[in-house]
Amino acid sequence: MKNQRYTHGKHIEVTFPYDRLSGEPVRVGSICGVAVKDTKSGERGTIWLDGSYDLTVTGAVASEGLPVYITAAGALNVTATGNYRFGTALGTKSAAAGPLEVVPIGYTDQTAVGA
């Protein structure tokens, strides 16, 4: 099809709002995913919107299926207020910052929680 840009939209190119290393979480407007390669703020880069990733999350996660949030600076935590839903936890962890398997939500239409 002559006007199709992506077949399935599982990975897309966007302008990054902040510097990211490969494998770090990214939120661009209502799109949440994981950086494919190191990308500087203001540059175009590719993010994956599906799959699961071991990402650093701050805060305790008591059970699978709980939401994970992203801050304006791109850090993941379990605090809803003032942050955006990034994805869903596929495991549990203690309160310290540490790795957790997370599935990004991809495309969403949301505002900051509590905003």
C-alpha positions in Angstrom: 0.0 0.0 0.0 1.6 3.3 -1.1 0.7 5.3 2.0 1.4 2.7 4.7 4.3 3.5 7.0 4.3 0.7 9.5 2.7 -2.7 9.0 1.9 -3.5 12.7 3.2 -0.4 14.6 5.2 -2.5 17.0 8.2 -0.2 16.7 8.0 3.4 15.6 10.3 6.4 15.2 9.6 9.4 17.4 11.4 12.5 18.6 12.9 11.8 22.1 12.0 14.3 24.9 15.2 13.4 26.9 18.4 11.4 26.4 17.9 7.6 26.5 20.2 4.6 26.4 19.2 1.5 24.5 16.7 -0.4 26.6 15.5 2.5 28.7 11.8 3.5 29.0 10.5 6.4 26.9 7.2 8.4 26.9 6.4 10.7 24.0 3.0 12.2 24.5 0.6 9.3 24.7 3.1 6.7 23.5 5.1 4.5 25.9 7.8 2.1 24.9 11.5 1.2 25.1 14.4 2.8 23.3 16.0 0.6 20.6 19.4 2.5 20.6 21.1 5.4 22.4 19.2 8.6 21.4 19.8 12.2 22.5 17.0 14.6 23.4 15.5 16.2 20.3 16.7 13.4 18.0 14.5 10.9 16.2 14.8 7.4 17.5 13.0 4.1 17.4 11.0 2.7 20.4 9.5 -0.8 20.8 5.8 -0.8 21.9 5.4 -4.4 22.6 7.2 -7.3 24.4 8.5 -7.3 27.9 11.6 -5.8 29.3 13.7 -5.9 32.5 13.6 -2.2 33.6 14.7 -0.4 36.7 11.6 0.5 38.8 11.6 2.3 42.2 9.1 1.1 44.8 7.7 -2.2 46.0 5.5 -4.3 43.7 3.4 -6.8 45.7 1.9 -8.8 42.8 2.0 -9.3 39.1 -0.4 -7.1 37.0 0.1 -3.9 39.0 0.7 -0.7 37.0 4.1 0.9 36.6 4.3 4.7 36.1 6.8 7.0 34.3 7.9 10.4 35.5 8.4 13.5 33.3 12.1 12.7 33.4 11.6 9.1 32.2 12.1 7.2 35.5 9.8 4.3 36.4 8.2 3.9 39.8 5.0 2.7 41.4 3.7 6.2 42.3 0.6 7.2 40.4 0.2 10.8 41.4 1.7 13.2 38.9 3.0 10.4 36.7 1.8 8.6 33.6 0.9 4.9 33.3 3.9 3.3 31.5 3.0 -0.4 31.6 2.3 -3.5 33.7 4.5 -5.4 36.1 5.1 -9.1 35.3 6.7 -9.8 38.6 7.3 -8.6 42.2 10.1 -6.7 43.9 11.1 -4.8 47.1 10.9 -1.1 47.6 14.5 -0.3 46.5 15.2 0.7 42.9 15.8 -2.5 41.0 15.0 -4.6 37.9 11.4 -5.7 37.2 9.9 -7.3 34.1 7.5 -4.7 32.6 5.2 -4.7 29.5 4.8 -1.2 28.1 1.3 -0.1 27.2 2.3 1.3 23.8 -0.4 3.7 22.6 -2.6 5.3 25.2 -4.8 8.4 25.7 -4.1 9.6 29.2 -3.2 12.6 31.4 -1.0 12.5 34.4 -2.6 10.8 37.3 -4.0 13.3 39.8 -3.5 16.2 37.4 
